Each structure stands twice: as C-alpha cells, then as structure tokens.
Amino acid sequence: MRMAGFAGAMAMLLAACSERPQPAARDFPDPDSAGAKLLTSRCGTCHVAPLPSAHVASGWSAVLHRMQMRMRSRGYPLLAEEEQQVLLEYLQAHAAPVVK
Ligand code: HEC
C-alpha cells in the first residue's frame, strides 16, 4: 500500500516533467472504477488530479467540500450528490494509511 502510493507519487512527478500534463488514468488505483474516472475527469482541470494517498481517509471529506466551493466560485459544474459519494468512497478506500 505504502509502496503503491510512493510509486504513484513518482509517476505523477515524472508525468509532470514530460509533455504529458496529467497522470494517465492507469496511474491511479483501481483505474476502471467510477471513482477513478470522476477523479481524473473532474479533479484535474484546475490542477493535476491528486492521488488518493494525498490525504488520510478522514481528511478527504473536508477537501472535497472546499473543492466544491472552488468549483462554484469559478463557475465549474458542481459534482452531483451521488458523484460526491462515489468519489469520496474511492478516495477513502485508497487514502494514505494513518500513522499510529
Ligand atoms: C475550480 C478549480 C478546482 C477544481 C475543479 C478542483 N480543485 Fe482542488 N484545488 C483548487 C485550488 C484553487 C487549490 C489550492 C487552494 C486550496 O487548497 O483550497 C486546490 C487544492 C487542492 C488540493 C491540495 C490542498 C489540500 O488540501 O490537500 C487537493 C488535494 C485538491 N485540490 C483536490 C481536489 C479534488 C479531489 C478535486 C475534484 C473533486 C479538485 N481538487 C478539483 C481548485 C480546484
């Protein structure tokens, strides 16, 4: 899990250095899931889409809430209720492990 996150972060860094501006969908865990598709299609327009391992599971809800406000203030279409739910579950399922 930790190594996958690290490899993913490296892939994101490498992608940032090549002419490809976004990490490919396959760089994200479970790339064919609805959650991964929402993340890459809706969360990579203002900035590069973050990896789920960017936050621990309990942190993602607040980030999503803040991003909805960013989308509203820039006139982006908001995520529907169920899209938010699918995305949150995906992010939490692949979130960074909590260090105890
Ligand atoms: C309308 C533009 C916009 C969209 C679309 C957007 N973001 Fe952001 N995002 C921002 C801005 C601006 C910042 C920097 C300020 C901040 O952190 O609030 C940011 C920062 C972030 C950060 C880094 C800060 C932190 O708290 O870790 C994460 C992670 C993030 N966004 C996730 C997402 C996710 C997930 C989505 C899709 C639901 C998304 N963003 C869609 C504008 C956007």
py3Dmol code that shows the C-alpha trace and the ligand (Angstrom):
import py3Dmol

protein = """\
ATOM      1  CA  MET A   1       0.000   0.000   0.000  1.00  0.00           C
ATOM      2  CA  ARG A   2       2.724   2.452   1.008  1.00  0.00           C
ATOM      3  CA  MET A   3       4.883   1.423  -1.946  1.00  0.00           C
ATOM      4  CA  ALA A   4       1.967   1.725  -4.350  1.00  0.00           C
ATOM      5  CA  GLY A   5       1.368   5.240  -3.086  1.00  0.00           C
ATOM      6  CA  PHE A   6       5.020   6.085  -3.452  1.00  0.00           C
ATOM      7  CA  ALA A   7       5.181   4.673  -6.972  1.00  0.00           C
ATOM      8  CA  GLY A   8       2.055   6.612  -7.813  1.00  0.00           C
ATOM      9  CA  ALA A   9       3.542   9.816  -6.467  1.00  0.00           C
ATOM     10  CA  MET A  10       6.683   9.209  -8.508  1.00  0.00           C
ATOM     11  CA  ALA A  11       4.604   8.554 -11.601  1.00  0.00           C
ATOM     12  CA  MET A  12       2.812  11.830 -11.009  1.00  0.00           C
ATOM     13  CA  LEU A  13       6.113  13.692 -10.657  1.00  0.00           C
ATOM     14  CA  LEU A  14       7.506  12.086 -13.787  1.00  0.00           C
ATOM     15  CA  ALA A  15       4.343  12.829 -15.723  1.00  0.00           C
ATOM     16  CA  ALA A  16       4.640  16.457 -14.631  1.00  0.00           C
ATOM     17  CA  CYS A  17       8.089  16.621 -16.222  1.00  0.00           C
ATOM     18  CA  SER A  18       7.137  15.096 -19.563  1.00  0.00           C
ATOM     19  CA  GLU A  19       4.959  16.728 -22.192  1.00  0.00           C
ATOM     20  CA  ARG A  20       2.003  14.826 -20.754  1.00  0.00           C
ATOM     21  CA  PRO A  21       0.414  17.287 -18.333  1.00  0.00           C
ATOM     22  CA  GLN A  22      -1.792  14.827 -16.418  1.00  0.00           C
ATOM     23  CA  PRO A  23      -1.027  11.454 -14.906  1.00  0.00           C
ATOM     24  CA  ALA A  24      -2.762   8.798 -17.005  1.00  0.00           C
ATOM     25  CA  ALA A  25      -5.843   7.153 -15.547  1.00  0.00           C
ATOM     26  CA  ARG A  26      -3.849   3.940 -15.104  1.00  0.00           C
ATOM     27  CA  ASP A  27      -1.562   5.666 -12.592  1.00  0.00           C
ATOM     28  CA  PHE A  28      -4.477   5.805 -10.154  1.00  0.00           C
ATOM     29  CA  PRO A  29      -5.527   2.810  -8.050  1.00  0.00           C
ATOM     30  CA  ASP A  30      -8.421   0.775  -9.462  1.00  0.00           C
ATOM     31  CA  PRO A  31      -8.328   2.853 -12.682  1.00  0.00           C
ATOM     32  CA  ASP A  32     -11.519   1.471 -14.221  1.00  0.00           C
ATOM     33  CA  SER A  33     -13.691   2.307 -11.218  1.00  0.00           C
ATOM     34  CA  ALA A  34     -16.256   5.082 -11.345  1.00  0.00           C
ATOM     35  CA  GLY A  35     -14.356   6.889  -8.575  1.00  0.00           C
ATOM     36  CA  ALA A  36     -11.085   6.951 -10.521  1.00  0.00           C
ATOM     37  CA  LYS A  37     -12.901   8.246 -13.602  1.00  0.00           C
ATOM     38  CA  LEU A  38     -14.532  11.044 -11.623  1.00  0.00           C
ATOM     39  CA  LEU A  39     -11.194  11.960 -10.068  1.00  0.00           C
ATOM     40  CA  THR A  40      -9.333  12.148 -13.364  1.00  0.00           C
ATOM     41  CA  SER A  41     -12.130  13.879 -15.273  1.00  0.00           C
ATOM     42  CA  ARG A  42     -13.344  16.360 -12.637  1.00  0.00           C
ATOM     43  CA  CYS A  43     -10.329  16.981 -10.377  1.00  0.00           C
ATOM     44  CA  GLY A  44      -7.593  17.582 -12.929  1.00  0.00           C
ATOM     45  CA  THR A  45      -8.808  20.770 -14.571  1.00  0.00           C
ATOM     46  CA  CYS A  46      -7.558  23.477 -12.169  1.00  0.00           C
ATOM     47  CA  HIS A  47      -4.554  21.422 -11.019  1.00  0.00           C
ATOM     48  CA  VAL A  48      -3.174  17.960 -11.663  1.00  0.00           C
ATOM     49  CA  ALA A  49      -5.595  15.419 -10.176  1.00  0.00           C
ATOM     50  CA  PRO A  50      -4.308  14.389  -6.734  1.00  0.00           C
ATOM     51  CA  LEU A  51      -3.650  10.778  -5.819  1.00  0.00           C
ATOM     52  CA  PRO A  52      -5.999   9.351  -3.156  1.00  0.00           C
ATOM     53  CA  SER A  53      -2.906   8.848  -0.993  1.00  0.00           C
ATOM     54  CA  ALA A  54      -2.535  12.635  -0.694  1.00  0.00           C
ATOM     55  CA  HIS A  55      -4.750  12.527   2.404  1.00  0.00           C
ATOM     56  CA  VAL A  56      -5.776  10.082   5.114  1.00  0.00           C
ATOM     57  CA  ALA A  57      -9.361   8.854   4.767  1.00  0.00           C
ATOM     58  CA  SER A  58     -10.757  11.225   7.380  1.00  0.00           C
ATOM     59  CA  GLY A  59      -9.261  14.234   5.579  1.00  0.00           C
ATOM     60  CA  TRP A  60     -10.915  13.828   2.203  1.00  0.00           C
ATOM     61  CA  SER A  61     -14.405  14.981   3.106  1.00  0.00           C
ATOM     62  CA  ALA A  62     -13.220  18.482   4.050  1.00  0.00           C
ATOM     63  CA  VAL A  63     -11.043  18.722   0.922  1.00  0.00           C
ATOM     64  CA  LEU A  64     -13.972  17.731  -1.329  1.00  0.00           C
ATOM     65  CA  HIS A  65     -16.181  20.288   0.373  1.00  0.00           C
ATOM     66  CA  ARG A  66     -13.575  23.009  -0.223  1.00  0.00           C
ATOM     67  CA  MET A  67     -13.142  21.957  -3.870  1.00  0.00           C
ATOM     68  CA  GLN A  68     -16.893  22.231  -4.426  1.00  0.00           C
ATOM     69  CA  MET A  69     -16.630  25.846  -3.243  1.00  0.00           C
ATOM     70  CA  ARG A  70     -13.683  26.435  -5.614  1.00  0.00           C
ATOM     71  CA  MET A  71     -15.735  24.985  -8.470  1.00  0.00           C
ATOM     72  CA  ARG A  72     -18.724  27.156  -7.618  1.00  0.00           C
ATOM     73  CA  SER A  73     -16.652  30.329  -7.439  1.00  0.00           C
ATOM     74  CA  ARG A  74     -15.062  29.609 -10.815  1.00  0.00           C
ATOM     75  CA  GLY A  75     -18.327  28.655 -12.469  1.00  0.00           C
ATOM     76  CA  TYR A  76     -17.420  24.971 -12.917  1.00  0.00           C
ATOM     77  CA  PRO A  77     -20.239  22.417 -12.879  1.00  0.00           C
ATOM     78  CA  LEU A  78     -20.562  21.027  -9.349  1.00  0.00           C
ATOM     79  CA  LEU A  79     -20.421  17.342  -8.516  1.00  0.00           C
ATOM     80  CA  ALA A  80     -23.864  15.831  -8.052  1.00  0.00           C
ATOM     81  CA  GLU A  81     -24.687  14.339  -4.654  1.00  0.00           C
ATOM     82  CA  GLU A  82     -24.062  10.764  -5.783  1.00  0.00           C
ATOM     83  CA  GLU A  83     -20.897  11.690  -7.688  1.00  0.00           C
ATOM     84  CA  GLN A  84     -19.543  13.191  -4.470  1.00  0.00           C
ATOM     85  CA  GLN A  85     -20.412   9.992  -2.627  1.00  0.00           C
ATOM     86  CA  VAL A  86     -18.728   7.728  -5.214  1.00  0.00           C
ATOM     87  CA  LEU A  87     -15.649   9.938  -5.313  1.00  0.00           C
ATOM     88  CA  LEU A  88     -15.395  10.187  -1.522  1.00  0.00           C
ATOM     89  CA  GLU A  89     -15.657   6.407  -1.145  1.00  0.00           C
ATOM     90  CA  TYR A  90     -12.954   5.922  -3.769  1.00  0.00           C
ATOM     91  CA  LEU A  91     -10.618   8.478  -2.175  1.00  0.00           C
ATOM     92  CA  GLN A  92     -11.134   6.997   1.287  1.00  0.00           C
ATOM     93  CA  ALA A  93     -10.639   3.416   0.094  1.00  0.00           C
ATOM     94  CA  HIS A  94      -7.209   4.325  -1.327  1.00  0.00           C
ATOM     95  CA  ALA A  95      -6.250   7.048   1.140  1.00  0.00           C
ATOM     96  CA  ALA A  96      -2.925   7.277   2.918  1.00  0.00           C
ATOM     97  CA  PRO A  97      -2.598   4.915   5.890  1.00  0.00           C
ATOM     98  CA  VAL A  98      -2.958   6.557   9.283  1.00  0.00           C
ATOM     99  CA  VAL A  99       0.368   6.543  11.114  1.00  0.00           C
ATOM    100  CA  LYS A 100      -0.185   5.372  14.675  1.00  0.00           C
TER     101      LYS A 100
END
"""
ligand_1 = """\
43
HEC
C -12.314 25.106 -9.846
C -10.921 24.670 -9.736
C -10.676 23.384 -8.974
C -11.191 22.147 -9.202
C -12.136 21.719 -10.312
C -10.615 21.270 -8.202
N -9.753 21.960 -7.415
Fe -8.565 21.169 -5.955
N -7.697 22.997 -5.664
C -8.099 24.179 -6.257
C -7.357 25.285 -5.678
C -7.512 26.753 -6.072
C -6.493 24.729 -4.718
C -5.493 25.469 -3.806
C -6.228 26.127 -2.642
C -6.831 25.135 -1.693
O -6.144 24.192 -1.250
O -8.027 25.265 -1.378
C -6.718 23.288 -4.753
C -6.020 22.380 -3.980
C -6.291 21.024 -3.913
C -5.568 20.075 -3.093
C -4.317 20.392 -2.269
C -4.701 21.035 -0.965
C -5.070 20.014 0.065
O -5.896 20.320 0.940
O -4.548 18.878 0.025
C -6.185 18.864 -3.243
C -5.781 17.540 -2.602
C -7.282 19.054 -4.168
N -7.307 20.368 -4.564
C -8.162 18.062 -4.549
C -9.190 18.229 -5.494
C -10.161 17.216 -5.835
C -10.248 15.826 -5.212
C -10.934 17.736 -6.833
C -12.119 17.093 -7.522
C -13.289 16.910 -6.707
C -10.462 19.094 -7.091
N -9.412 19.344 -6.254
C -10.953 19.927 -8.076
C -9.017 24.300 -7.272
C -9.763 23.265 -7.830
"""
view = py3Dmol.view(width=600, height=400)
view.addModel(protein, "pdb")
view.setStyle({"model": 0}, {"cartoon": {"style": "trace"}})
view.addModel(ligand_1, "xyz")
view.setStyle({"model": 1}, {"stick": {}})
view.zoomTo()
view.show()
